[in-house]
Amino acid sequence: MTELPSLRELEVFRATIFAGSATTAAQRLGISQPSVSRSLAQIEERMGMILFLRQNGRLVPTAEAMALNRELDSVFESLDRVRHFATEADAIRGGRLRILAPPSFCSYFVTPTIVEFKRAHPTVLIEFRVVSSQEAVNKITSSEGDLAITTNRVTHPGVRMETMLETQSVCVMPLGHRLAERSTIFAKDLEGEDFIALVSNLKARQGVDRIFERGGISRNIIVETTTNHAACECVAAGLGVTVINPFPVISNFTGDIVVRPFQPIFTHIIYAMFPSKTAPNWLGRAFLSYLKRRAATWRAE
């Protein structure tokens, strides 16, 4: 089996083709003339062919050498594209990343991830806006954002969705609640309970309402709030119970509340949203990997 020349040896070969002499090729490559001659001899030995004829102090490429050089054109064009990409990525590392997220994902997910990412990439300017899901769609489609976090599945030609995490609703109760000893809470168990609900225009609230309506179950809604964190604070204060997406706030109330699986299952999907017309740039892809790692850590905990 023929042993292929190394990339460096092929660079020497190409330089010699263009330069016409080992001395000139050595000068262009910043190496010694004997190193060039040695590399050319190794290529000829490995490929079993004569690539250059020595005539009047010059190296004249043979027909085999010219054919090999043509085959290498595409290889070195690809290498040039890789070098160009590396240069661009280096520039992007000092660029700007525009992140959009709803309030529920800020304090315990996006903001800590921004801190971690910023420490690893100190030259990047990060612009973080807290917006509603609809505002996020508007900004992504109008090129005012690079990456958005949302729980709403958006069907829009201007956006592309990628799933980051799937969770299921849980029932959150105050310490010492009458249902705290149960391993799973069913919707019917909450008949007549004082209930902390999300505001009515949120998709998660609408989904929970449908579960209770289908079962003909009545709750006593005493507080409506826009965030899962505020709902948990109300529960921890003993005002009532709630049914929410546990991600990412639940872990920050350890010891203050009781959390149990809720039936019937209500699934939440957390998405990353990008402009569909362009692929995520280096910064967007890198930040998404940080988000996924943090989400995976949360699930494991």
C-alpha positions in Angstrom: 0.0 0.0 0.0 1.4 3.4 -1.0 2.3 5.6 1.9 0.9 9.1 1.3 3.1 12.2 1.7 2.3 14.5 4.7 0.5 17.8 4.2 3.7 19.6 4.9 5.6 17.6 2.3 2.8 18.5 -0.2 3.1 22.2 0.7 6.8 21.9 -0.1 6.0 20.2 -3.4 3.5 22.9 -4.4 5.9 25.7 -3.5 8.6 24.0 -5.6 6.3 23.7 -8.6 5.6 27.5 -8.4 9.1 28.6 -7.5 11.1 26.4 -10.0 14.0 25.8 -7.6 14.5 24.4 -4.1 16.3 27.5 -3.0 13.4 29.9 -3.9 10.8 27.4 -2.4 12.8 27.3 0.8 12.9 31.1 1.1 9.1 31.3 0.6 8.4 28.6 3.2 10.9 29.9 5.7 12.9 26.7 5.8 16.3 25.5 4.6 17.1 24.4 1.1 18.2 20.9 2.3 14.8 20.5 4.0 13.1 21.2 0.7 15.3 18.7 -1.2 14.7 16.1 1.6 10.9 16.5 1.4 10.9 16.2 -2.4 13.0 13.0 -2.2 10.6 11.5 0.4 7.6 12.3 -1.8 9.2 10.6 -4.8 10.1 7.6 -2.8 6.7 7.2 -1.2 4.8 7.7 -4.5 7.3 5.6 -6.6 7.7 8.2 -9.3 10.0 10.9 -10.5 8.5 14.3 -9.9 11.3 16.7 -10.9 14.2 16.7 -13.4 17.4 18.6 -12.5 18.3 20.8 -15.4 20.8 23.7 -15.2 20.2 24.3 -11.5 16.4 24.3 -11.9 13.8 21.7 -10.9 11.6 20.9 -13.9 8.4 19.2 -13.0 7.6 16.0 -14.9 4.2 15.2 -16.4 3.4 13.2 -13.2 4.2 16.2 -11.1 1.9 18.4 -13.1 -0.9 15.8 -12.8 -0.4 15.5 -9.1 -0.4 19.3 -8.7 -3.8 19.5 -10.5 -5.2 16.9 -8.1 -4.0 19.0 -5.2 -5.7 22.2 -6.3 -9.0 21.2 -4.7 -7.2 20.1 -1.5 -5.4 23.3 -1.0 -8.5 25.4 -1.9 -10.3 23.6 0.9 -7.4 24.4 3.3 -7.6 28.0 2.3 -11.4 28.0 3.1 -10.6 26.5 6.5 -8.0 29.1 7.2 -10.5 31.8 6.1 -13.1 30.4 8.5 -10.6 30.4 11.4 -9.8 34.0 10.7 -13.5 34.9 10.6 -14.2 32.9 13.8 -11.4 34.8 15.5 -13.1 38.1 14.5 -16.5 36.9 15.6 -15.1 36.0 19.1 -14.7 39.7 19.7 -18.2 40.5 18.3 -21.7 41.0 19.8 -24.2 38.4 20.8 -27.9 39.5 21.2 -29.9 37.2 23.4 -33.7 37.3 24.1 -35.6 35.4 26.8 -38.9 35.6 28.8 -38.7 36.5 32.5 -39.1 33.0 33.7 -35.7 31.9 32.2 -33.7 34.9 33.3 -32.4 34.7 36.8 -31.9 31.0 37.1 -30.9 30.0 33.6 -29.9 32.6 31.0 -28.2 35.1 33.3 -25.9 32.5 35.0 -25.1 31.1 31.6 -24.2 34.6 30.3 -21.9 35.0 33.3 -20.2 31.7 32.6 -19.9 32.5 28.8 -18.6 36.0 29.4 -15.8 34.7 31.7 -14.7 32.3 28.9 -15.1 34.9 26.2 -14.3 38.3 27.8 -14.1 40.2 24.5 -17.6 39.4 23.5 -20.3 42.1 24.0 -23.5 40.5 25.2 -26.8 42.2 24.8 -29.6 40.5 26.8 -33.2 41.6 26.5 -36.1 40.3 28.6 -39.1 40.1 26.3 -42.3 38.2 25.7 -42.4 35.2 23.3 -44.1 37.3 20.6 -41.5 40.1 21.0 -38.8 37.5 20.6 -40.3 36.3 17.3 -40.5 39.9 16.1 -36.9 40.7 17.0 -35.5 37.4 15.5 -37.4 37.9 12.2 -36.3 41.6 12.0 -32.6 40.7 12.6 -32.6 42.4 16.1 -31.7 39.2 17.9 -29.3 36.3 17.4 -30.8 33.7 19.8 -34.1 33.5 21.7 -35.3 31.2 24.4 -39.0 30.3 24.4 -41.5 27.6 25.4 -43.8 28.4 22.4 -43.4 26.4 19.2 -43.4 29.1 16.5 -44.4 28.4 12.9 -42.9 31.3 11.0 -40.8 31.4 7.9 -38.4 33.8 9.5 -37.4 31.5 12.5 -35.8 28.2 13.1 -36.5 26.2 16.3 -34.2 23.8 18.1 -35.3 21.8 21.2 -33.1 22.2 24.2 -35.1 20.5 27.0 -38.4 18.8 27.7 -40.0 18.9 31.2 -43.4 18.0 32.7 -45.5 20.1 35.0 -45.3 19.5 38.8 -47.6 20.4 41.6 -45.9 22.7 44.1 -47.3 22.9 47.7 -46.4 24.6 51.0 -44.5 22.6 53.6 -46.9 20.6 55.7 -49.7 20.6 53.1 -52.3 17.9 53.4 -51.3 16.3 50.1 -47.5 16.4 50.8 -47.4 12.7 51.7 -48.6 11.6 48.3 -46.1 10.5 45.7 -48.1 11.9 42.8 -50.8 14.7 42.7 -53.7 14.2 40.4 -55.8 17.1 39.1 -58.9 15.9 41.1 -56.8 16.1 44.3 -56.8 19.9 44.0 -60.6 20.3 44.0 -61.4 23.5 46.0 -57.7 24.3 46.7 -56.4 27.9 46.9 -54.5 28.1 43.7 -51.7 30.3 42.4 -52.1 30.6 38.6 -50.1 32.2 35.8 -51.8 35.1 34.0 -54.5 34.0 31.5 -52.6 35.1 28.3 -49.8 32.7 28.9 -49.8 29.4 27.0 -48.8 27.4 30.1 -51.8 28.8 32.1 -54.1 27.9 29.2 -52.8 24.3 29.2 -53.3 23.9 32.9 -56.8 25.4 32.8 -57.8 22.9 30.1 -56.8 20.0 32.3 -59.0 21.1 35.2 -61.9 22.1 32.9 -61.9 18.7 31.2 -62.1 17.0 34.6 -64.8 19.4 35.9 -62.5 20.4 38.7 -62.9 23.7 40.5 -60.0 25.6 42.0 -60.0 28.8 44.1 -57.6 31.0 42.1 -56.4 33.6 44.6 -53.3 35.0 42.8 -52.3 35.4 39.2 -48.7 36.1 38.3 -46.5 36.3 35.2 -43.6 34.1 36.4 -43.1 30.7 37.9 -40.7 32.2 40.4 -43.4 34.5 41.8 -45.8 31.5 41.9 -43.3 29.5 44.0 -42.8 32.5 46.3 -46.5 32.6 47.0 -46.6 28.9 47.6 -43.6 29.0 50.0 -45.4 31.8 51.9 -48.3 29.4 52.4 -50.9 31.1 50.2 -51.8 28.0 48.1 -50.7 25.5 45.6 -49.7 25.8 41.9 -49.0 23.6 38.9 -46.1 24.9 36.8 -43.1 24.0 34.6 -40.4 23.2 37.1 -37.6 24.5 34.9 -35.5 26.3 36.0 -36.9 27.8 39.2 -37.7 24.7 41.4 -34.1 24.1 42.4 -33.9 27.5 44.0 -36.7 26.7 46.5 -35.2 23.5 48.0 -36.5 23.1 51.6 -39.2 25.8 51.2 -41.8 23.9 49.2 -43.0 20.4 48.4 -42.8 19.3 44.8 -44.6 16.3 43.3 -45.2 14.9 39.8 -48.6 16.0 38.4 -51.1 14.0 36.5 -52.3 14.1 33.8 -48.9 14.8 32.3 -48.5 18.3 30.8 -45.3 18.5 28.8 -43.2 21.7 28.3 -40.6 22.1 25.6 -37.9 24.7 25.9 -36.7 25.9 22.5 -33.8 27.9 21.1 -35.0 30.2 18.3 -32.7 31.5 15.5 -33.3 33.5 12.3 -34.0 31.0 9.5 -32.3 33.0 6.8 -28.9 32.6 8.3 -27.2 29.8 10.2 -26.3 30.7 13.8 -22.9 32.3 13.9 -20.0 31.1 16.0 -21.2 33.0 19.0 -24.8 31.7 18.8 -23.7 28.1 18.4 -21.2 28.4 21.3 -23.8 30.0 23.6 -26.4 27.4 22.8 -23.9 24.7 23.8 -23.5 26.4 27.2 -27.3 26.6 27.6 -27.7 22.9 26.8 -25.0 22.0 29.3 -26.6 24.0 32.0 -30.1 22.5 31.2 -28.6 19.0 31.3 -27.0 19.8 34.7 -30.4 21.0 36.0 -32.1 17.8 34.9 -29.4 15.6 36.5 -29.8 17.5 39.8 
